[in-house]
Amino acid sequence: MKKLLIPAFTLLIGTAFVTTACRGVIFDTIRDEIALDDAQVTGDINSIVRFKMKNVTITTTETDSDGNETTTTTTEDREYLFVQNGNIWMKDVNDAATGTPTTEEPETGYNGNWTQIGKPAANIIKLAADSTYLYALAAPTESDDDDSGENIETGRIVYYTTTPEDSSSWTAITFGDYGSTISTSYAVSLFCTNTPQEANRHAYVNIGSTAIYELAGGTATDITDSTSYSYVTTTTITDGAVTASAKSAAILNGTVYFSPYYAMTTNETLFTDSTYFYYANGDYLYYCDGSTATQDSSDPGDSIYAMSYTSDYLILGTDEGLVYVALSDEIPGSTATLTNESSTLSSYYEVWAVLAVDPSQTAAAGDAYGATTFSGTSASFSNVCLWAYYQGRGKWNCE
């Protein structure tokens, strides 16, 4: 068994200590850029996941010129975003800002519109989704026998549901000989393709770098020896293979490509299929058209944990904050500073999750989300939270 003081994603590094004396430096810089809002979703977040819920009840109210109200109720499939911080939060993907920014304070007036929902009775440390199900990786704990006040982590459990707002609907998945509660002897990684197009969404579980399972609700299929996939490391593409070290996946021309590193994405949009996928090997960025894989010459210079595509930039989450990499004809090039990311999602923080909501838009024109955890000693607990960029605000702020 393993002692657990603060629940965290199995593969995340530990929380750094805060040096109070240095805190003023970063806060002064941030205040020069934007007045920070209070975060609605705080704590360590390492997944921002798309999931389409089916038959959602939508109620709208309209008022005519005489002041009479008409209420209409319909059902429809609706796209949501989900994040975790021990709990699970959801947000309608169409909801951006609420409130009205004023002339005096044009950067304020925005609100996250996130709703905390039901969840399995354990700390949720990762989310993933496919075209039908939302998945949650949970870390159940129990009190230590020596009455020290510490919690003991008892394993890992992966749950699935089609109705995530209903806490009773979450059901545990059994993984062959590993069972439904996977021993703490194994590191467990939950990941997905997270594509704009629902049909291309697939979810996977890595158990101890010994087995890879593809998820389909309560069915977990061992694909460790499958020949229906491809695997990429640096510039080497191994066709028809998947290995047990996979930690991320992307889909191109109907083929799923796995990587042993955390960050992958494609240039797929809601209405166009991908022609490239992008991936990281430590601090190096690569791109691939399915036949040729190439290392980007710019080298962002930081360990890359997450990435998301926009029509003119890749947004990278790294061990030293948020980084934008310019795209020219879909090929990554030099890094750039677009807005206030150097003082908000900065080198004081690691960024383990990023998502551009509409990849067909430019980085400046679309909504985007990122999440911070500690990196440098000048970081502050109040900035470990979910962040958002809205086109109407034009800057990053706490979400």
C-alpha positions in Angstrom: 0.0 0.0 0.0 1.0 3.6 -0.6 0.6 6.6 1.8 -1.4 9.4 0.2 -1.5 12.9 1.8 -2.8 14.8 -1.2 -4.6 12.8 -4.0 -2.9 13.4 -7.3 -2.7 11.9 -10.8 -0.4 8.9 -10.6 2.1 10.3 -13.2 2.2 13.9 -11.9 5.2 15.1 -9.9 4.7 16.2 -6.4 3.5 19.7 -5.3 6.3 22.2 -4.7 6.6 24.3 -1.6 5.4 27.9 -1.8 7.9 30.6 -1.2 5.9 33.5 0.2 8.6 36.1 -0.2 8.7 35.7 -4.0 4.9 35.7 -4.4 4.7 39.5 -5.0 6.8 39.2 -8.1 4.4 37.2 -10.1 1.3 38.9 -8.7 2.7 42.3 -9.7 3.3 41.0 -13.2 -0.2 39.6 -13.4 -1.9 42.8 -12.2 0.0 44.7 -14.9 -1.8 42.4 -17.4 -5.3 41.8 -16.0 -7.3 41.9 -12.8 -7.6 38.3 -11.7 -11.0 36.8 -11.1 -11.7 34.3 -8.3 -11.4 30.8 -9.7 -14.6 28.7 -9.8 -12.7 25.4 -10.3 -9.6 25.2 -8.2 -6.9 22.5 -7.5 -4.9 20.1 -9.6 -6.6 19.5 -13.0 -5.1 17.3 -15.6 -7.9 16.6 -18.0 -10.3 18.8 -20.1 -12.5 16.4 -22.0 -15.2 16.7 -24.7 -18.3 14.5 -24.3 -21.6 14.6 -26.0 -24.6 13.8 -23.7 -27.7 12.2 -25.4 -31.3 13.4 -25.0 -30.5 16.3 -22.8 -33.6 18.3 -21.7 -33.4 21.9 -22.8 -35.8 24.5 -21.5 -36.0 28.0 -23.1 -38.2 30.9 -22.1 -39.1 33.7 -24.6 -40.9 37.0 -23.8 -43.0 38.7 -26.4 -43.5 42.5 -26.8 -46.4 42.4 -24.3 -44.3 40.8 -21.6 -45.9 37.3 -21.9 -43.5 34.4 -21.4 -43.5 31.2 -23.4 -41.6 28.2 -22.1 -40.5 25.5 -24.5 -38.9 22.1 -23.5 -37.0 20.0 -26.0 -34.5 17.2 -25.9 -31.3 17.1 -27.9 -27.8 15.7 -28.0 -25.5 18.3 -26.5 -21.7 18.7 -26.2 -20.2 19.4 -22.8 -16.7 19.9 -21.4 -15.7 18.0 -18.3 -12.8 18.6 -15.9 -11.8 17.0 -12.6 -10.2 18.3 -9.4 -11.1 15.4 -7.1 -14.6 16.2 -8.0 -16.1 16.4 -11.5 -17.3 19.6 -13.2 -19.2 20.1 -16.5 -20.0 23.0 -18.8 -22.1 23.4 -21.9 -19.5 23.8 -24.7 -21.5 26.7 -26.1 -21.3 28.7 -22.9 -18.5 31.2 -22.9 -18.9 34.4 -21.0 -21.7 35.6 -18.8 -22.1 39.2 -17.5 -21.3 42.2 -19.6 -17.8 43.7 -19.5 -17.9 47.4 -18.9 -15.9 50.2 -20.6 -14.1 50.9 -17.3 -13.3 47.2 -16.7 -13.4 45.5 -20.1 -11.5 42.4 -18.8 -14.0 41.5 -16.1 -17.6 40.3 -16.3 -16.9 36.8 -17.3 -17.8 33.7 -15.4 -17.1 30.0 -15.9 -20.6 28.5 -16.0 -19.2 25.2 -14.6 -21.5 22.9 -12.6 -20.2 20.4 -10.1 -21.9 17.0 -10.6 -22.3 13.6 -9.0 -19.3 11.2 -9.0 -18.1 7.9 -7.7 -17.3 7.9 -4.0 -13.6 8.5 -4.4 -11.1 11.2 -5.5 -11.3 11.6 -9.3 -7.8 12.0 -10.8 -8.4 11.8 -14.5 -11.2 11.8 -17.1 -11.6 10.4 -20.6 -14.4 9.9 -23.1 -15.3 8.0 -26.3 -18.3 8.5 -28.5 -20.7 6.9 -26.0 -19.3 7.0 -22.5 -17.5 9.2 -20.1 -14.8 7.6 -17.9 -13.3 8.5 -14.6 -10.1 7.3 -12.9 -10.7 7.2 -9.2 -8.3 6.8 -6.2 -10.2 5.3 -3.3 -8.6 5.7 0.2 -9.1 4.5 3.7 -7.8 5.7 7.1 -4.4 4.5 8.2 -4.5 1.7 10.9 -2.1 3.6 13.1 -4.5 6.5 13.6 -1.9 9.0 12.2 -4.6 10.9 10.4 -3.2 9.9 7.0 -5.1 8.3 4.2 -4.0 5.1 2.6 -4.6 4.8 -1.2 -6.2 1.3 -1.7 -5.9 1.1 -5.5 -7.3 2.5 -8.8 -10.8 2.1 -10.1 -12.0 3.1 -13.6 -15.7 4.0 -13.9 -18.0 4.7 -16.9 -21.4 6.3 -17.4 -23.6 7.8 -20.1 -25.3 10.1 -17.6 -22.4 11.7 -15.6 -24.6 14.1 -13.7 -26.2 11.1 -11.9 -23.8 9.8 -9.3 -25.6 6.5 -9.1 -25.0 5.8 -12.7 -21.2 5.4 -12.5 -20.2 1.7 -12.8 -16.7 0.1 -12.2 -14.9 -1.6 -15.1 -13.2 -5.0 -14.6 -9.8 -5.5 -16.3 -9.1 -9.2 -16.6 -6.8 -10.5 -13.9 -6.3 -7.0 -12.6 -9.9 -6.9 -11.4 -12.0 -3.8 -10.8 -9.8 -2.3 -8.1 -6.3 -2.3 -9.6 -3.5 -2.7 -7.1 -1.3 0.2 -6.1 1.6 -1.9 -7.5 0.6 -0.7 -10.9 0.6 2.9 -12.2 -2.7 3.4 -14.1 -3.1 6.0 -16.9 -6.4 6.9 -18.5 -6.3 8.7 -21.8 -8.4 9.4 -24.9 -8.2 10.9 -28.4 -10.5 13.8 -27.3 -11.4 14.7 -30.9 -13.8 17.4 -32.1 -15.6 14.8 -34.2 -17.6 12.4 -31.9 -17.1 9.4 -34.1 -13.3 9.6 -33.7 -13.3 9.5 -29.9 -11.7 6.5 -28.3 -10.5 5.9 -24.7 -7.8 3.7 -23.3 -6.2 2.5 -20.0 -2.5 1.7 -19.5 -2.0 -0.6 -16.5 1.6 -0.6 -15.2 3.1 -0.3 -18.8 2.2 -4.0 -19.0 -1.2 -3.9 -20.7 -3.2 -1.5 -22.8 -7.0 -1.7 -22.8 -9.5 -0.1 -25.2 -12.7 0.9 -23.4 -16.3 0.5 -24.6 -18.4 1.2 -21.5 -18.1 -1.8 -19.2 -16.0 -3.8 -21.7 -12.2 -3.5 -21.6 -10.4 -5.1 -24.5 -6.7 -5.9 -24.1 -5.1 -4.6 -27.3 -1.5 -4.9 -26.2 -0.6 -7.4 -29.0 -3.0 -6.0 -31.6 -1.8 -5.2 -35.1 -4.6 -2.8 -35.9 -2.9 0.3 -34.6 0.4 2.3 -35.1 3.0 3.5 -32.7 5.3 6.5 -32.9 8.4 7.4 -31.0 10.6 10.3 -32.2 10.5 10.0 -36.0 9.9 6.2 -36.1 6.5 5.0 -37.1 5.7 1.3 -36.3 2.7 0.3 -38.4 0.2 -2.2 -37.1 1.5 -2.2 -33.5 0.6 -0.9 -30.1 3.0 -1.2 -27.1 2.2 -1.3 -23.4 4.1 2.0 -22.8 1.4 4.1 -24.6 0.2 7.1 -22.7 -1.5 9.1 -25.4 -3.4 8.5 -28.7 -4.4 10.4 -31.9 -6.4 9.3 -34.9 -5.5 10.0 -38.5 -7.1 8.5 -41.6 -8.9 5.9 -39.5 -5.8 4.7 -37.8 -5.1 5.2 -34.1 -1.5 6.2 -33.4 -0.1 5.7 -29.9 2.8 7.4 -28.2 4.7 6.7 -25.0 4.5 10.4 -24.1 1.7 12.4 -22.7 0.8 14.9 -25.4 -0.8 14.2 -28.8 -3.4 16.1 -30.9 -4.4 16.4 -34.6 -5.6 19.2 -36.9 -9.1 17.7 -37.1 -12.0 20.1 -36.8 -15.7 19.5 -36.4 -16.2 19.4 -40.2 -12.7 18.5 -41.5 -10.7 15.3 -41.0 -7.1 15.5 -39.8 -4.2 15.6 -42.2 -1.5 15.8 -39.5 -1.1 14.7 -36.0 1.3 16.3 -33.5 3.1 14.7 -30.5 5.8 15.3 -28.0 8.9 13.5 -26.9 9.9 15.2 -23.7 10.7 18.8 -24.7 10.7 18.1 -28.5 7.7 18.7 -30.8 7.0 16.4 -33.8 4.4 16.3 -36.6 3.4 13.5 -38.9 1.2 13.0 -42.0 0.9 9.3 -41.4 3.8 8.3 -43.6 6.6 10.7 -42.5 7.3 11.9 -39.0 9.4 15.0 -38.5 10.9 16.9 -35.5 10.0 20.5 -35.3 13.2 22.6 -35.5 12.1 25.3 -33.1 12.2 23.0 -29.9 9.9 24.8 -27.4 12.5 23.9 -24.7 10.1 22.6 -22.1 8.7 19.2 -21.2 5.4 19.0 -23.1 2.5 17.5 -21.2 -0.5 18.5 -23.3 -1.4 20.1 -26.6 -4.3 21.4 -28.6 -4.7 22.7 -32.2 -6.0 25.9 -33.5 -5.9 27.0 -37.2 -2.8 29.1 -36.7 -1.1 27.9 -33.5 -0.6 24.8 -31.4 -1.2 25.5 -27.7 1.2 23.5 -25.6 1.0 22.8 -21.9 4.5 22.4 -20.5 6.5 22.2 -17.2 7.1 25.9 -17.5 3.6 27.2 -18.4 1.7 27.7 -21.6 3.5 28.0 -25.0 2.1 28.9 -28.4 3.8 27.5 -31.5 3.0 29.1 -34.9 1.6 26.9 -37.7 2.4 27.6 -41.4 0.5 25.2 -43.8 -0.1 23.0 -40.7 3.6 22.7 -40.0 4.8 24.0 -36.6 7.5 26.7 -36.5 8.6 29.2 -33.9 7.1 29.9 -30.5 5.2 33.1 -29.9 3.6 35.2 -27.1 0.0 36.0 -28.1 -1.5 37.5 -24.9 -0.8 37.4 -21.2 0.1 33.7 -20.9 3.7 34.5 -19.8 2.4 36.0 -16.6 -0.6 33.9 -15.9 -0.1 30.3 -17.1 3.6 31.1 -16.6 6.9 29.3 -15.9 5.9 29.2 -12.2 3.3 26.6 -13.1 3.0 23.3 -14.9 0.2 23.0 -17.4 -1.1 19.4 -17.7 -4.3 20.1 -19.7 -5.2 22.5 -22.6 -8.1 22.6 -24.9 -9.1 24.9 -27.8 -12.9 24.5 -28.0 -13.2 25.1 -31.8 -10.0 24.1 -33.6 -11.1 25.6 -36.8 -10.8 29.1 -35.3 -7.6 31.1 -34.8 -6.0 31.1 -31.3 -7.1 34.7 -30.9 -10.7 34.2 -32.1 -11.7 31.0 -30.2 -12.2 30.0 -26.6 -9.5 28.0 -24.9 -8.9 26.4 -21.5 -5.8 25.5 -19.5 -5.0 24.2 -16.0 -2.1 24.9 -13.7 -0.3 23.1 -11.0 3.0 24.0 -9.2 6.3 24.3 -10.9 8.4 27.2 -9.6 8.7 28.2 -5.9 7.1 31.6 -6.6 3.8 30.0 -7.4 0.6 30.6 -5.4 -2.1 28.1 -4.4 -4.7 30.6 -5.5 -3.5 30.3 -9.1 -3.6 26.5 -9.2 -6.9 26.3 -11.0 -8.7 26.2 -14.3 -8.0 29.1 -16.7 -9.8 30.4 -19.7 -9.2 32.6 -22.7 -12.2 34.2 -24.3 -12.1 36.1 -27.6 -14.3 38.8 -26.1 -11.9 39.3 -23.2 -8.7 38.7 -25.2 -6.7 37.5 -22.2 -6.3 34.5 -19.9 -7.9 34.7 -16.5 -9.0 32.3 -13.8 -12.1 30.4 -14.8 
